């Protein structure tokens, strides 16, 4: 008679608060000096070993990479590296920014973010 009832206790945040939280997270990474802007996130090969060497050259151990148009070779090369995430610009959120040590953006993603946050 009294079966289980699915209840959702989630609380939605207003858009203005979400936008403000994203701005604060981005500015915090910039203030710490942990924000890197690249021309493009592309790879000639899909080999993870090459990406690990490139990240070691940049000094990246834990990174979140944001790009507007994702390159398939780059995604395949980075997929097996622990502590490294690749997201499209639309998928950027505060949790992922704070979870990773370094934030890497491409110039296209920066332009899209500026338009999104105005």
C-alpha positions, 0 to 999 in steps of 0.5 A: 500500500505504501510503496517507495516514493522517489524524492529529489531534494536537490536545490537549484542555484540561480544562474547569476550565482553559478556565473559568479562562482565560475568567475571566482574560480577562474580568477582564483586560478589566475591569482595563484598563477595556475592558469595556462593559455595555449594556442591550440590543444592538438597532437600529431600522434595519439600516443600517450607517451608523447603527451606525458613528455609534453606535460612534464616539460610544462610541469603539469601533474594535475590539469584540466584542459578546456578547448572549444573544438576537441582534437581526436588525437589529443583526446586519445593521447590524454585519456590514459593520463591520470589526474588530467581531464579534457572538457569542451568549453561548454562543460566547464564547471566550478567543481572541475576547476577546483579539483585539478591543480592547473587549468589549461585553456586554448585561445578559442576557449578563452574567447568563448568564456569571455562571451559567456561570462559577460 
